[in-house]
Amino acid sequence: MGSSESEGQIRETIRIDAALAREPQAEGGSEIGAGSANALLRQIAGTTFKEIDRLIDELHALRDQLQREGLRVQREIVKYAQLSQAAMKSTKVIAEGMTQLQSAETATHKDW
C-alpha cells in the first residue's frame, strides 16, 4: 500500500471520527469516540507495521543481491589476475625467444 493510500485512509477515518464526535451522543458516548480513536490507532499502526515489514523484506533482498554480486566480482577479479599472470608469462617466454632468435641471427650474419 502506498503512502498516499495510507494517508487517504487515515484522513477518511479522521473525517468519520470527527463526524461521530459532532453528533449528540448518549451518556456513554465518550466510549464510542475512544473506540474509534483506538480503531484508528490500530489501523495506522497496522499499516505502518506492514510497510516496515515490507521495507525490511526489500532490504534483505537487496542485501542478498549485493552479497551475490560481491562474490561474483571477487571471482571475476581472481580470473582477471590469473589471466594477467598467464599473459605476463607468455610475454616473457616470447621476449626470451625473440632475444635468442636475434642472437642466433646475429651469430649467423657474422659467419658470412
All heavy atoms as an XYZ file, in Angstrom:
859
protein
N       0.856     -1.168      0.000
C       0.000      0.000      0.000
C       0.898      1.226      0.000
O       1.825      1.327      0.767
C      -0.893     -0.040      1.238
C      -1.741      1.189      1.410
S      -2.732      1.175      2.909
C      -3.490     -0.393      2.878
N       0.594      2.164     -0.882
C       1.420      3.351     -0.995
C       1.168      4.349      0.110
O       0.186      4.274      0.847
N       2.060      5.290      0.217
C       1.960      6.318      1.244
C       0.701      7.156      1.070
O       0.018      7.467      2.034
C       3.208      7.199      1.180
O       3.059      8.320      1.986
N       0.378      7.501     -0.179
C      -0.807      8.327     -0.408
C      -2.079      7.558     -0.070
O      -3.050      8.144      0.417
C      -0.842      8.822     -1.850
O      -0.868      7.734     -2.741
N      -2.092      6.241     -0.308
C      -3.261      5.440      0.055
C      -3.433      5.420      1.571
O      -4.544      5.542      2.081
C      -3.110      4.016     -0.461
C      -3.184      3.901     -1.959
C      -2.957      2.476     -2.429
O      -3.488      1.561     -1.783
O      -2.258      2.297     -3.420
N      -2.320      5.253      2.290
C      -2.376      5.245      3.754
C      -2.889      6.579      4.263
O      -3.733      6.624      5.162
C      -0.989      4.986      4.338
O      -0.520      3.734      3.937
N      -2.353      7.657      3.702
C      -2.800      8.991      4.121
C      -4.283      9.182      3.838
O      -5.009      9.743      4.655
C      -1.980     10.061      3.411
C      -0.545     10.145      3.868
C       0.276     11.114      3.046
O      -0.296     11.887      2.262
O       1.500     11.082      3.189
N      -4.738      8.674      2.694
C      -6.154      8.789      2.338
C      -7.030      8.031      3.327
O      -8.079      8.529      3.749
N      -6.593      6.825      3.720
C      -7.361      6.050      4.692
C      -7.391      6.749      6.046
O      -8.420      6.773      6.716
C      -6.757      4.657      4.855
C      -7.052      3.737      3.701
C      -6.484      2.364      3.929
O      -5.606      2.190      4.759
N      -6.985      1.385      3.180
N      -6.269      7.300      6.436
C      -6.202      8.000      7.720
C      -7.137      9.204      7.704
O      -7.900      9.431      8.651
C      -4.750      8.425      8.034
C      -3.900      7.180      8.294
C      -4.701      9.360      9.228
C      -2.408      7.457      8.331
N      -7.081      9.983      6.627
C      -7.967     11.159      6.519
C      -9.441     10.756      6.575
O     -10.249     11.400      7.230
C      -7.666     11.923      5.231
C      -6.398     12.712      5.285
C      -6.272     13.640      4.074
N      -5.026     14.353      4.131
C      -3.982     14.131      3.349
N      -4.051     13.216      2.413
N      -2.875     14.820      3.472
N      -9.774      9.673      5.863
C     -11.165      9.210      5.851
C     -11.596      8.780      7.246
O     -12.688      9.111      7.709
C     -11.312      8.047      4.862
C     -12.714      7.481      4.769
C     -13.732      8.471      4.223
O     -13.353      9.474      3.587
O     -14.934      8.241      4.455
N     -10.750      8.052      7.948
C     -11.072      7.605      9.305
C     -11.227      8.804     10.234
O     -12.151      8.849     11.055
C      -9.975      6.659      9.835
O      -9.806      5.589      8.896
C     -10.346      6.086     11.176
N     -10.350      9.793     10.103
C     -10.444     11.005     10.930
C     -11.733     11.756     10.614
O     -12.424     12.240     11.519
C      -9.208     11.905     10.717
C      -7.977     11.233     11.321
C      -9.425     13.285     11.333
C      -6.669     11.929     10.990
N     -12.085     11.822      9.329
C     -13.316     12.517      8.933
C     -14.533     11.834      9.560
O     -15.411     12.477     10.120
C     -13.448     12.524      7.400
C     -14.623     13.355      6.895
C     -14.822     13.195      5.393
N     -15.177     11.847      4.988
C     -16.376     11.296      5.164
N     -17.340     11.952      5.762
N     -16.619     10.065      4.764
N     -14.540     10.503      9.516
C     -15.664      9.759     10.106
C     -15.696      9.970     11.615
O     -16.755     10.216     12.204
C     -15.562      8.265      9.749
C     -15.813      8.068      8.257
C     -16.523      7.429     10.578
C     -15.487      6.674      7.757
N     -14.531      9.892     12.260
C     -14.474     10.094     13.710
C     -14.904     11.510     14.081
O     -15.583     11.714     15.088
C     -13.053      9.830     14.241
C     -12.755      8.341     14.310
O     -13.699      7.532     14.209
O     -11.569      7.997     14.449
N     -14.530     12.493     13.287
C     -14.919     13.878     13.562
C     -16.428     14.032     13.422
O     -17.074     14.713     14.226
C     -14.190     14.828     12.623
N     -17.006     13.365     12.415
C     -18.459     13.431     12.233
C     -19.168     12.777     13.415
O     -20.178     13.297     13.915
C     -18.857     12.754     10.924
N     -18.621     11.656     13.878
C     -19.234     10.990     15.035
C     -19.108     11.849     16.286
O     -20.003     11.864     17.134
C     -18.572      9.615     15.278
C     -18.884      8.533     14.249
C     -18.021      7.291     14.511
C     -20.356      8.173     14.288
N     -18.013     12.540     16.430
C     -17.794     13.380     17.611
C     -18.772     14.551     17.631
O     -19.159     15.027     18.698
C     -16.358     13.890     17.635
N     -19.195     15.048     16.463
C     -20.118     16.174     16.411
C     -21.555     15.759     16.702
O     -22.376     16.570     17.074
C     -20.048     16.842     15.026
C     -18.794     17.665     14.835
C     -18.881     18.500     13.572
N     -18.927     17.664     12.373
C     -17.890     17.397     11.601
N     -16.713     17.899     11.885
N     -18.016     16.639     10.527
N     -21.875     14.480     16.509
C     -23.238     14.017     16.747
C     -23.518     13.986     18.245
O     -22.639     13.637     19.041
C     -23.423     12.598     16.188
C     -23.370     12.533     14.687
C     -23.508     11.095     14.186
O     -23.734     10.185     15.014
O     -23.393     10.900     12.978
N     -24.717     14.337     18.633
C     -25.058     14.221     20.048
C     -25.048     12.743     20.438
O     -25.499     11.896     19.699
C     -26.474     14.790     20.133
C     -26.852     15.231     18.776
C     -25.773     14.865     17.835
N     -24.490     12.466     21.583
C     -24.355     11.077     21.992
C     -25.012     10.869     23.350
O     -25.184     11.800     24.123
C     -22.876     10.699     22.075
C     -22.201     10.800     20.723
C     -20.719     10.513     20.828
O     -20.222     10.229     21.899
N     -20.044     10.593     19.710
N     -25.310      9.633     23.590
C     -25.903      9.259     24.878
C     -24.844      9.383     25.955
O     -23.696      9.700     25.682
C     -26.421      7.827     24.787
N     -25.213      9.085     27.157
C     -24.336      9.254     28.302
C     -23.002      8.508     28.138
O     -21.963      8.999     28.509
C     -25.065      8.731     29.553
C     -24.443      9.195     30.831
C     -25.325      8.793     31.990
O     -26.507      9.176     32.011
O     -24.806      8.085     32.871
N     -23.005      7.329     27.555
C     -21.780      6.545     27.363
C     -21.111      6.859     26.042
O     -20.302      6.091     25.568
N     -21.432      7.964     25.414
C     -20.943      8.315     24.087
C     -19.450      8.489     24.004
O     -18.866      8.305     22.949
N     -18.801      8.883     25.077
C     -17.356      9.096     25.025
C     -16.632      7.791     24.730
O     -15.549      7.790     24.168
C     -16.850      9.707     26.319
O     -17.090      8.817     27.394
N     -17.245      6.669     25.089
C     -16.620      5.379     24.804
C     -16.612      5.106     23.310
O     -15.687      4.503     22.797
C     -17.347      4.266     25.555
C     -17.142      4.347     27.062
C     -17.901      3.253     27.788
O     -18.251      2.254     27.135
O     -18.135      3.405     28.982
N     -17.619      5.574     22.577
C     -17.664      5.376     21.125
C     -16.521      6.157     20.481
O     -15.808      5.648     19.646
C     -19.031      5.823     20.540
C     -20.131      4.904     21.059
C     -18.979      5.822     19.029
C     -21.517      5.353     20.693
N     -16.317      7.391     20.928
C     -15.220      8.192     20.381
C     -13.872      7.577     20.711
O     -12.978      7.519     19.884
N     -13.712      7.079     21.925
C     -12.461      6.448     22.327
C     -12.252      5.172     21.520
O     -11.137      4.863     21.095
C     -12.466      6.145     23.818
N     -13.323      4.425     21.286
C     -13.225      3.205     20.485
C     -12.813      3.511     19.067
O     -12.003      2.809     18.472
N     -13.351      4.589     18.507
C     -12.989      4.983     17.150
C     -11.539      5.417     17.086
O     -10.831      5.104     16.134
C     -13.891      6.125     16.670
O     -15.218      5.685     16.588
N     -11.104      6.140     18.124
C      -9.707      6.575     18.164
C      -8.792      5.354     18.263
O      -7.750      5.284     17.595
C      -9.460      7.519     19.328
N      -9.206      4.397     19.094
C      -8.408      3.164     19.211
C      -8.370      2.406     17.884
O      -7.332      1.888     17.488
C      -8.952      2.264     20.317
C      -8.612      2.780     21.702
O      -7.639      3.508     21.875
N      -9.420      2.413     22.686
N      -9.519      2.357     17.216
C      -9.572      1.678     15.912
C      -8.662      2.396     14.913
O      -7.954      1.756     14.135
C     -11.009      1.639     15.390
N      -8.675      3.718     14.961
C      -7.818      4.499     14.068
C      -6.353      4.216     14.358
O      -5.562      3.988     13.442
C      -8.100      6.002     14.232
C      -7.146      6.941     13.484
C      -7.291      6.749     11.984
C      -7.420      8.379     13.876
N      -5.996      4.209     15.633
C      -4.605      3.932     16.006
C      -4.181      2.531     15.580
O      -3.070      2.334     15.087
C      -4.405      4.121     17.510
C      -4.430      5.568     18.001
C      -4.364      5.614     19.517
C      -3.287      6.354     17.390
N      -5.092      1.544     15.772
C      -4.772      0.183     15.344
C      -4.588      0.122     13.834
O      -3.692     -0.541     13.333
C      -5.869     -0.780     15.784
C      -5.757     -1.210     17.240
C      -6.662     -2.407     17.529
N      -8.067     -2.172     17.222
C      -8.936     -1.595     18.055
N      -8.551     -1.196     19.245
N     -10.182     -1.425     17.691
N      -5.439      0.835     13.107
C      -5.348      0.839     11.646
C      -4.036      1.494     11.199
O      -3.335      0.966     10.338
C      -6.534      1.585     11.040
C      -6.520      1.594      9.523
C      -7.708      2.345      8.952
O      -8.512      2.906      9.684
N      -7.814      2.355      7.639
N      -3.708      2.624     11.795
C      -2.466      3.327     11.440
C      -1.261      2.459     11.788
O      -0.347      2.290     10.985
C      -2.380      4.688     12.155
C      -3.456      5.632     11.615
C      -1.000      5.308     11.988
C      -3.610      6.896     12.432
N      -1.282      1.897     12.991
C      -0.160      1.060     13.432
C      -0.038     -0.170     12.537
O       1.068     -0.551     12.145
C      -0.331      0.654     14.884
N      -1.153     -0.790     12.207
C      -1.127     -1.973     11.342
C      -0.551     -1.644      9.980
O       0.294     -2.370      9.450
N      -0.982     -0.537      9.408
C      -0.465     -0.113      8.106
C       1.011      0.201      8.208
O       1.793     -0.208      7.357
C      -1.240      1.131      7.610
O      -2.628      0.807      7.518
C      -0.732      1.590      6.270
N       1.405      0.886      9.269
C       2.808      1.240      9.457
C       3.667     -0.002      9.620
O       4.727     -0.116      9.017
C       2.964      2.161     10.686
O       2.158      3.327     10.484
C       4.391      2.588     10.892
N       3.210     -0.958     10.431
C       3.984     -2.184     10.639
C       4.097     -2.992      9.355
O       5.142     -3.564      9.057
C       3.378     -3.041     11.752
C       3.569     -2.453     13.132
C       2.539     -2.461     14.046
C       4.783     -1.893     13.502
C       2.719     -1.929     15.311
C       4.973     -1.359     14.769
C       3.935     -1.376     15.673
N       3.005     -3.044      8.588
C       3.060     -3.756      7.304
C       4.073     -3.103      6.376
O       4.833     -3.785      5.694
C       1.678     -3.775      6.650
C       0.705     -4.717      7.310
C      -0.653     -4.640      6.643
C      -1.684     -5.435      7.408
N      -3.029     -5.277      6.857
N       4.074     -1.788      6.344
C       5.014     -1.047      5.494
C       6.453     -1.284      5.949
O       7.351     -1.498      5.135
C       4.683      0.449      5.514
C       5.499      1.291      4.577
C       5.194      1.063      3.108
O       4.179      0.421      2.784
O       6.000      1.514      2.280
N       6.673     -1.271      7.258
C       8.017     -1.521      7.802
C       8.451     -2.942      7.461
O       9.591     -3.160      7.026
C       8.048     -1.275      9.319
C       7.935      0.226      9.600
C       9.326     -1.835      9.937
C       7.726      0.569     11.061
N       7.561     -3.913      7.623
C       7.889     -5.302      7.280
C       8.224     -5.439      5.797
O       9.161     -6.145      5.428
C       6.733     -6.244      7.642
C       6.576     -6.440      9.142
O       7.556     -6.169      9.878
O       5.489     -6.866      9.569
N       7.469     -4.760      4.947
C       7.731     -4.802      3.503
C       9.102     -4.206      3.193
O       9.880     -4.775      2.423
C       6.646     -4.042      2.737
C       6.778     -4.157      1.215
C       5.760     -3.298      0.493
N       5.961     -1.878      0.738
C       6.904     -1.138      0.140
N       7.743     -1.677     -0.695
N       7.011      0.145      0.415
N       9.419     -3.082      3.837
C      10.717     -2.451      3.619
C      11.860     -3.335      4.116
O      12.911     -3.439      3.475
C      10.763     -1.082      4.306
C       9.891     -0.002      3.677
C       9.870      1.246      4.556
C      10.368      0.348      2.290
N      11.655     -3.987      5.252
C      12.680     -4.902      5.778
C      12.904     -6.048      4.794
O      14.050     -6.417      4.511
C      12.276     -5.425      7.174
C      12.407     -4.303      8.206
C      13.126     -6.630      7.574
C      11.837     -4.632      9.570
N      11.814     -6.600      4.261
C      11.945     -7.678      3.269
C      12.712     -7.194      2.038
O      13.564     -7.913      1.508
C      10.565     -8.208      2.861
C       9.881     -8.980      3.980
O      10.575     -9.405      4.931
O       8.647     -9.153      3.901
N      12.418     -5.991      1.576
C      13.129     -5.433      0.421
C      14.608     -5.253      0.728
O      15.469     -5.542     -0.104
C      12.520     -4.091      0.007
C      11.215     -4.207     -0.736
C      10.674     -2.847     -1.152
O      11.457     -1.895     -1.310
O       9.447     -2.749     -1.329
N      14.906     -4.762      1.934
C      16.307     -4.564      2.317
C      17.049     -5.896      2.406
O      18.212     -5.994      1.996
C      16.398     -3.809      3.650
C      16.022     -2.328      3.580
C      15.953     -1.738      4.986
C      17.018     -1.561      2.735
N      16.384     -6.933      2.925
C      17.005     -8.267      2.973
C      17.311     -8.750      1.554
O      18.388     -9.289      1.289
C      16.105     -9.280      3.679
C      16.113     -9.178      5.168
N      17.237     -9.386      5.928
C      15.125     -8.891      6.040
C      16.949     -9.235      7.200
N      15.669     -8.924      7.305
N      16.352     -8.564      0.653
C      16.554     -8.995     -0.731
C      17.709     -8.226     -1.370
O      18.543     -8.811     -2.076
C      15.264     -8.802     -1.540
N      17.780     -6.928     -1.109
C      18.878     -6.130     -1.650
C      20.219     -6.550     -1.064
O      21.228     -6.616     -1.773
C      18.631     -4.641     -1.386
C      17.558     -3.985     -2.243
C      17.282     -2.562     -1.756
C      17.972     -3.968     -3.699
N      20.241     -6.847      0.239
C      21.475     -7.313      0.874
C      21.939     -8.617      0.238
O      23.110     -8.779     -0.086
C      21.266     -7.513      2.376
C      22.570     -7.959      3.087
C      22.337     -8.367      4.498
N      21.454     -9.533      4.492
C      20.822     -9.986      5.546
N      20.937     -9.382      6.699
N      20.050    -11.047      5.467
N      21.006     -9.540      0.024
C      21.350    -10.818     -0.608
C      21.896    -10.593     -2.020
O      22.886    -11.206     -2.422
C      20.140    -11.746     -0.656
C      19.695    -12.209      0.726
O      20.502    -12.094      1.690
O      18.544    -12.677      0.845
N      21.253     -9.701     -2.758
C      21.704     -9.402     -4.121
C      23.103     -8.785     -4.097
O      23.966     -9.154     -4.897
C      20.730     -8.452     -4.812
C      21.123     -8.125     -6.234
C      20.157     -7.161     -6.901
O      19.162     -6.745     -6.302
N      20.441     -6.806     -8.127
N      23.355     -7.864     -3.176
C      24.673     -7.250     -3.065
C      25.738     -8.276     -2.692
O      26.860     -8.229     -3.205
C      24.657     -6.112     -2.040
C      23.992     -4.818     -2.494
C      23.878     -3.846     -1.322
C      24.790     -4.186     -3.622
N      25.402     -9.202     -1.806
C      26.359    -10.245     -1.433
C      26.676    -11.137     -2.633
O      27.852    -11.461     -2.873
C      25.816    -11.082     -0.274
C      25.847    -10.357      1.051
C      25.205    -11.150      2.175
O      24.372    -12.029      1.941
N      25.578    -10.834      3.399
N      25.646    -11.510     -3.394
C      25.883    -12.328     -4.592
C      26.749    -11.580     -5.599
O      27.685    -12.148     -6.170
C      24.549    -12.722     -5.238
C      23.793    -13.816     -4.508
C      22.621    -14.334     -5.339
N      21.719    -13.301     -5.798
C      20.656    -12.855     -5.124
N      20.369    -13.357     -3.938
N      19.885    -11.918     -5.635
N      26.450    -10.315     -5.810
C      27.233     -9.522     -6.753
C      28.664     -9.335     -6.267
O      29.605     -9.343     -7.052
C      26.571     -8.157     -6.993
C      25.381     -8.216     -7.919
C      25.739     -8.738     -9.298
O      26.625     -8.157     -9.956
O      25.135     -9.748     -9.718
N      28.844     -9.166     -4.959
C      30.186     -9.030     -4.396
C      31.010    -10.290     -4.641
O      32.180    -10.210     -5.029
N      30.389    -11.445     -4.444
C      31.076    -12.714     -4.703
C      31.399    -12.863     -6.189
O      32.492    -13.325     -6.554
C      30.219    -13.891     -4.219
C      30.039    -14.001     -2.706
C      29.037    -15.101     -2.366
C      31.369    -14.269     -2.030
N      30.472    -12.473     -7.039
C      30.707    -12.554     -8.487
C      31.880    -11.664     -8.893
O      32.762    -12.085     -9.649
C      29.455    -12.148     -9.267
C      29.594    -12.324    -10.783
C      28.429    -11.716    -11.531
N      28.369    -10.279    -11.377
C      29.138     -9.403    -12.032
N      30.051     -9.818    -12.872
N      28.997     -8.105    -11.846
N      31.920    -10.456     -8.359
C      33.010     -9.530     -8.677
C      34.339    -10.094     -8.177
O      35.356    -10.012     -8.876
C      32.726     -8.124     -8.090
C      33.951     -7.245     -8.147
C      31.560     -7.472     -8.823
N      34.347    -10.685     -6.991
C      35.574    -11.295     -6.469
C      36.063    -12.406     -7.394
O      37.261    -12.508     -7.678
C      35.354    -11.853     -5.062
C      35.283    -10.784     -3.999
C      34.989    -11.371     -2.620
O      34.666    -12.546     -2.485
N      35.111    -10.546     -1.597
N      35.134    -13.241     -7.874
C      35.521    -14.323     -8.797
C      36.095    -13.737    -10.087
O      37.090    -14.241    -10.612
C      34.320    -15.226     -9.109
C      33.925    -16.139     -7.971
C      32.891    -17.168     -8.421
N      31.696    -16.588     -9.000
C      30.593    -16.266     -8.330
N      30.547    -16.450     -7.021
N      29.548    -15.758     -8.955
N      35.483    -12.681    -10.589
C      35.970    -12.046    -11.818
C      37.357    -11.449    -11.613
O      38.211    -11.529    -12.499
C      34.992    -10.964    -12.292
C      33.660    -11.502    -12.796
C      33.800    -12.370    -14.036
O      34.628    -12.051    -14.908
O      33.081    -13.387    -14.116
N      37.608    -10.886    -10.453
C      38.932    -10.310    -10.157
C      39.988    -11.415    -10.117
O      41.089    -11.254    -10.656
C      38.901     -9.502     -8.843
C      38.108     -8.216     -9.041
C      40.307     -9.194     -8.341
C      37.823     -7.448     -7.763
N      39.646    -12.552     -9.511
C      40.582    -13.676     -9.455
C      40.879    -14.172    -10.874
O      42.037    -14.423    -11.228
C      40.028    -14.814     -8.562
C      40.831    -16.098     -8.727
C      40.014    -14.375     -7.106
N      39.841    -14.305    -11.697
C      40.040    -14.736    -13.086
C      40.934    -13.749    -13.835
O      41.823    -14.147    -14.589
C      38.694    -14.860    -13.815
C      37.885    -16.057    -13.435
C      36.588    -16.061    -14.247
C      35.633    -17.132    -13.813
N      34.368    -17.082    -14.577
N      40.682    -12.463    -13.635
C      41.480    -11.439    -14.305
C      42.938    -11.521    -13.867
O      43.853    -11.437    -14.695
C      40.928    -10.043    -14.006
C      41.771     -8.943    -14.573
C      41.707     -8.622    -15.923
C      42.661     -8.242    -13.765
C      42.504     -7.618    -16.456
C      43.465     -7.238    -14.292
C      43.381     -6.930    -15.636
O      44.175     -5.955    -16.157
N      43.185    -11.709    -12.566
C      44.557    -11.803    -12.061
C      45.253    -13.025    -12.654
O      46.426    -12.939    -13.057
C      44.548    -11.874    -10.532
N      44.543    -14.147    -12.737
C      45.134    -15.352    -13.320
C      45.450    -15.140    -14.800
O      46.527    -15.523    -15.277
C      44.189    -16.548    -13.142
C      44.057    -16.998    -11.706
C      42.952    -18.020    -11.502
O      42.071    -18.186    -12.347
N      42.987    -18.710    -10.360
N      44.533    -14.529    -15.507
C      44.744    -14.261    -16.932
C      45.905    -13.291    -17.132
O      46.738    -13.472    -18.027
C      43.465    -13.693    -17.553
C      43.493    -13.414    -19.052
C      43.725    -14.706    -19.820
C      42.189    -12.760    -19.487
N      45.995    -12.291    -16.289
C      47.073    -11.316    -16.370
C      48.422    -11.981    -16.129
O      49.401    -11.713    -16.846
C      46.830    -10.202    -15.354
O      47.875     -9.263    -15.377
N      48.491    -12.862    -15.136
C      49.744    -13.573    -14.856
C      50.127    -14.478    -16.023
O      51.302    -14.543    -16.413
C      49.615    -14.396    -13.572
C      49.612    -13.557    -12.314
C      49.406    -14.392    -11.059
O      49.095    -15.581    -11.133
N      49.571    -13.759     -9.908
N      49.150    -15.159    -16.601
C      49.424    -16.026    -17.753
C      49.917    -15.196    -18.933
O      50.854    -15.601    -19.641
C      48.168    -16.810    -18.134
N      49.330    -14.023    -19.147
C      49.762    -13.150    -20.243
C      51.191    -12.659    -20.010
O      51.999    -12.592    -20.954
C      48.798    -11.963    -20.375
N      51.524    -12.315    -18.764
C      52.886    -11.857    -18.466
C      53.901    -12.979    -18.701
O      54.975    -12.756    -19.258
C      52.972    -11.341    -17.028
C      52.271    -10.003    -16.854
S      52.466     -9.133    -15.262
C      52.802    -10.350    -14.083
N      53.566    -14.215    -18.298
C      54.464    -15.346    -18.517
C      54.650    -15.590    -20.010
O      55.775    -15.823    -20.480
C      53.911    -16.603    -17.842
C      54.053    -16.609    -16.340
C      53.465    -17.880    -15.744
C      53.526    -17.832    -14.227
N      52.904    -19.029    -13.618
N      53.544    -15.534    -20.762
C      53.634    -15.737    -22.211
C      54.489    -14.654    -22.857
O      55.320    -14.940    -23.728
C      52.237    -15.720    -22.843
O      51.472    -16.790    -22.360
N      54.303    -13.429    -22.426
C      55.088    -12.323    -22.971
C      56.568    -12.516    -22.666
O      57.429    -12.281    -23.531
C      54.586    -10.980    -22.387
O      53.200    -10.846    -22.683
C      55.351     -9.811    -22.961
N      56.875    -12.970    -21.460
C      58.267    -13.213    -21.072
C      58.882    -14.310    -21.935
O      60.010    -14.183    -22.421
C      58.341    -13.576    -19.591
C      59.748    -13.726    -19.073
C      59.752    -14.022    -17.585
C      61.177    -14.196    -17.098
N      61.229    -14.519    -15.677
N      58.134    -15.405    -22.155
C      58.628    -16.503    -22.983
C      58.861    -16.016    -24.415
O      59.901    -16.327    -25.027
C      57.641    -17.694    -22.956
C      57.977    -18.730    -24.017
C      57.616    -18.328    -21.574
N      57.915    -15.254    -24.942
C      58.053    -14.727    -26.299
C      59.252    -13.792    -26.383
O      60.052    -13.866    -27.340
C      56.754    -14.012    -26.743
C      55.637    -15.040    -26.929
C      56.974    -13.219    -28.021
C      54.261    -14.445    -27.118
N      59.427    -12.922    -25.405
C      60.557    -11.984    -25.409
C      61.889    -12.745    -25.340
O      62.843    -12.400    -26.059
C      60.437    -11.014    -24.244
N      61.958    -13.766    -24.511
C      63.187    -14.566    -24.426
C      63.457    -15.282    -25.744
O      64.603    -15.352    -26.208
C      63.088    -15.575    -23.280
C      63.159    -14.947    -21.907
C      62.881    -15.937    -20.778
O      62.547    -17.113    -21.057
O      62.982    -15.516    -19.618
N      62.398    -15.813    -26.349
C      62.549    -16.480    -27.651
C      63.038    -15.520    -28.714
O      63.897    -15.859    -29.548
N      62.502    -14.303    -28.721
C      62.924    -13.281    -29.696
C      64.393    -12.923    -29.478
O      65.156    -12.768    -30.438
C      62.048    -12.028    -29.571
C      60.600    -12.245    -29.916
S      60.323    -12.363    -31.664
C      60.589    -10.687    -32.154
N      64.801    -12.811    -28.221
C      66.192    -12.475    -27.903
C      67.118    -13.585    -28.391
O      68.163    -13.303    -29.008
C      66.361    -12.270    -26.385
O      65.472    -11.259    -25.958
C      67.788    -11.900    -26.024
N      66.741    -14.826    -28.157
C      67.555    -15.959    -28.615
C      67.608    -16.002    -30.136
O      68.660    -16.261    -30.726
C      67.004    -17.278    -28.064
C      67.198    -17.441    -26.578
C      66.513    -18.683    -26.036
O      65.870    -19.428    -26.782
N      66.654    -18.912    -24.738
N      66.477    -15.713    -30.774
C      66.429    -15.713    -32.237
C      67.331    -14.619    -32.796
O      68.072    -14.847    -33.760
C      64.984    -15.527    -32.707
C      64.730    -15.597    -34.205
C      65.144    -16.961    -34.760
C      63.286    -15.321    -34.515
N      67.292    -13.443    -32.195
C      68.148    -12.342    -32.651
C      69.619    -12.679    -32.433
O      70.466    -12.389    -33.277
C      67.791    -11.044    -31.918
C      66.501    -10.425    -32.385
C      66.128     -9.179    -31.578
O      66.708     -8.926    -30.530
N      65.166     -8.438    -32.082
N      69.939    -13.307    -31.315
C      71.329    -13.703    -31.045
C      71.802    -14.715    -32.072
O      72.930    -14.636    -32.585
C      71.458    -14.304    -29.647
O      71.144    -13.344    -28.684
N      70.950    -15.661    -32.394
C      71.307    -16.675    -33.390
C      71.468    -16.046    -34.763
O      72.389    -16.386    -35.519
C      70.250    -17.770    -33.422
N      70.599    -15.109    -35.110
C      70.669    -14.424    -36.400
C      71.953    -13.605    -36.498
O      72.632    -13.587    -37.530
C      69.445    -13.498    -36.560
C      68.698    -13.724    -37.824
C      67.499    -12.809    -37.907
O      67.670    -11.597    -38.147
O      66.393    -13.317    -37.702
N      72.272    -12.909    -35.422
C      73.480    -12.088    -35.398
C      74.711    -12.967    -35.557
O      75.640    -12.642    -36.305
C      73.562    -11.287    -34.085
O      72.378    -10.538    -33.922
C      74.757    -10.376    -34.059
N      74.731    -14.106    -34.887
C      75.867    -15.031    -34.998
C      75.963    -15.582    -36.399
O      77.069    -15.751    -36.950
C      75.727    -16.161    -33.989
N      74.859    -15.860    -37.057
C      74.852    -16.387    -38.417
C      75.375    -15.335    -39.382
O      76.167    -15.652    -40.293
C      73.433    -16.796    -38.834
O      72.932    -17.722    -37.889
C      73.413    -17.417    -40.200
N      75.024    -14.067    -39.230
C      75.476    -12.996    -40.116
C      76.980    -12.749    -39.948
O      77.648    -12.358    -40.894
C      74.694    -11.718    -39.857
C      73.301    -11.762    -40.400
N      73.025    -11.848    -41.747
C      72.093    -11.762    -39.785
C      71.728    -11.870    -41.935
N      71.130    -11.825    -40.744
N      77.498    -12.970    -38.785
C      78.928    -12.766    -38.549
C      79.749    -13.838    -39.287
O      80.856    -13.591    -39.703
C      79.249    -12.805    -37.050
C      78.828    -11.584    -36.316
C      79.244    -11.686    -34.868
C      78.772    -10.479    -34.113
N      79.136    -10.542    -32.701
N      79.150    -15.022    -39.396
C      79.850    -16.116    -40.054
C      79.943    -15.895    -41.559
O      80.803    -16.452    -42.222
C      79.169    -17.455    -39.784
C      79.350    -17.888    -38.336
O      80.287    -17.403    -37.691
O      78.543    -18.728    -37.864
N      79.221    -15.064    -42.157
C      79.237    -14.830    -43.599
C      80.265    -13.892    -43.958
O      80.951    -13.197    -44.142
C      77.911    -14.335    -44.103
C      76.836    -15.375    -44.107
C      76.935    -16.690    -43.850
C      75.494    -15.134    -44.424
N      75.734    -17.291    -43.985
C      74.803    -16.344    -44.346
C      74.747    -14.026    -44.789
C      73.480    -16.475    -44.604
C      73.429    -14.170    -45.046
C      72.799    -15.384    -44.943
